Amino acid sequence: MRLVIAAIGQRQPAWAEAAYDDFAKRFPPELRLELKALKAEPRTTGKPAAALMAAEAQRIEAAIPKGVRRVVLDERGTRQTTAALADRLRFWMGDGRDVAFLIGGPDGLDPALKATGDETLRLSELTLPHAFVRILLAEGLYRAWSLTVNHPYHRE
């Protein structure tokens, strides 16, 4: 099974890429974490935010596999504890479909793309920099996986 993070924004600081890579490599072969970093639409063209988000939504659609479970990351999404995320991960693994986590650009996700989500998840009530979102999501998913297999990474 694959967990695909489809995120607008290609250039992240080296420290953020290193932190993300550290968590991504910890996943077992049967549960791979993949990042699809996608080009943001230039904010210098004078296009309205809706047009920018629509163009970015097309990039996300093209990058994610067909038939995946779509999890939209949004500040108004469902708040999850680590244990609850582990339960969701168990469910997703039982479902057998790959899961794509959709992360928008500076203006967020296109409303039409948001509407296609099977679920909406909130990582924090804070607005977070994109570099942090990728790291927090990777760590949270790894921690959730560790609970599903009784790995000692997570402690209560």
C-alpha positions in Angstrom: 0.0 0.0 0.0 1.1 3.5 -0.7 0.6 6.7 1.3 1.1 9.5 -1.3 1.5 13.1 -0.1 0.6 15.4 -3.0 1.8 18.8 -2.0 2.0 22.1 -3.9 5.5 23.5 -3.5 8.7 22.1 -4.8 11.5 23.9 -3.1 11.8 23.3 0.6 14.7 24.1 2.9 17.3 21.4 3.1 16.5 20.7 6.8 12.9 20.1 6.0 13.7 17.7 3.2 16.2 15.8 5.5 13.5 15.6 8.2 10.9 14.3 5.8 13.3 11.8 4.2 14.2 10.5 7.7 10.6 9.6 8.4 9.8 8.4 4.9 12.7 5.8 5.0 11.4 4.3 8.2 8.2 2.9 6.7 8.2 -0.8 5.8 8.1 -1.9 2.2 4.4 -2.9 2.5 3.5 0.6 3.5 5.5 3.1 1.4 5.3 6.9 2.0 5.8 8.9 -1.2 6.0 12.6 -1.8 4.8 14.2 -5.0 6.0 17.8 -4.7 4.2 19.8 -7.3 4.9 23.2 -8.9 3.0 26.1 -7.4 1.3 28.5 -9.8 3.3 31.8 -10.0 1.8 34.4 -7.8 3.2 37.2 -10.0 0.7 36.9 -12.9 -2.1 38.9 -11.4 -4.5 36.0 -11.7 -7.1 35.7 -8.9 -6.6 33.1 -6.2 -9.4 31.0 -7.6 -7.6 30.6 -10.9 -4.3 29.8 -9.2 -5.9 27.1 -7.0 -7.7 25.6 -10.0 -4.4 25.3 -11.9 -2.8 23.7 -8.9 -5.7 21.3 -8.5 -5.1 20.1 -12.0 -1.5 19.3 -11.1 -2.6 17.4 -8.0 -5.2 15.4 -10.0 -2.6 14.5 -12.5 -0.1 13.4 -9.8 -2.3 11.1 -7.7 -3.1 7.5 -8.7 -6.7 6.8 -9.9 -9.0 5.3 -7.4 -7.1 6.4 -4.3 -8.7 7.4 -1.0 -8.4 11.2 -0.9 -7.6 12.8 2.4 -7.7 16.6 2.3 -5.5 18.4 4.7 -7.4 21.5 5.9 -7.4 23.6 9.1 -11.1 22.8 9.4 -10.7 19.1 9.1 -11.2 16.4 11.7 -8.9 16.6 14.6 -7.2 13.2 15.3 -5.3 11.8 18.2 -2.4 9.5 17.4 -4.5 6.5 18.4 -7.4 7.7 16.2 -5.0 8.1 13.3 -3.7 4.6 13.9 -7.3 3.3 13.7 -7.8 5.2 10.4 -4.6 3.7 9.1 -5.7 0.2 10.1 -9.0 0.9 8.2 -7.2 2.2 5.1 -4.8 -0.8 5.1 -7.9 -3.1 5.3 -9.5 -1.2 2.5 -6.6 -2.0 0.3 -6.6 1.3 -1.7 -3.7 3.7 -1.7 -4.2 6.9 0.2 -3.4 10.4 -1.1 -3.0 13.3 1.2 -3.7 16.6 -0.6 -1.9 19.7 0.5 -2.7 23.0 -1.3 -0.5 25.9 -2.1 -0.3 29.4 -0.5 -4.0 30.0 -1.1 -5.1 26.5 0.0 -6.9 23.9 -2.0 -9.4 24.5 -4.8 -12.9 24.1 -3.4 -13.8 21.7 -6.2 -10.8 19.5 -5.3 -11.7 19.7 -1.6 -15.1 18.4 -2.4 -13.7 15.2 -3.9 -12.1 14.3 -0.6 -13.1 11.1 1.1 -11.9 12.6 4.4 -10.6 15.9 5.7 -7.8 15.9 8.3 -6.4 18.7 10.5 -2.9 18.5 11.7 -3.1 21.6 13.9 -5.3 24.5 14.6 -2.3 26.7 13.7 -1.5 27.7 10.2 1.7 25.9 9.4 4.5 26.4 6.8 4.4 23.8 4.1 7.7 22.4 5.1 6.4 21.7 8.6 3.2 20.1 7.3 5.1 17.5 5.3 7.3 16.6 8.3 4.4 16.5 10.8 2.3 14.4 8.5 5.2 11.9 7.8 5.9 11.7 11.5 2.3 11.3 12.5 1.7 8.6 9.9 4.9 6.8 11.0 3.8 7.1 14.7 0.3 5.8 13.8 1.9 2.8 11.9 4.1 2.1 14.9 0.9 1.7 17.0 -0.6 -0.7 14.5 2.3 -3.1 14.8 3.1 -2.6 18.5 6.5 -1.0 17.7 8.0 0.9 20.7 8.3 4.2 18.9 5.0 5.6 20.4 4.7 5.7 24.2 1.6 6.7 26.2 
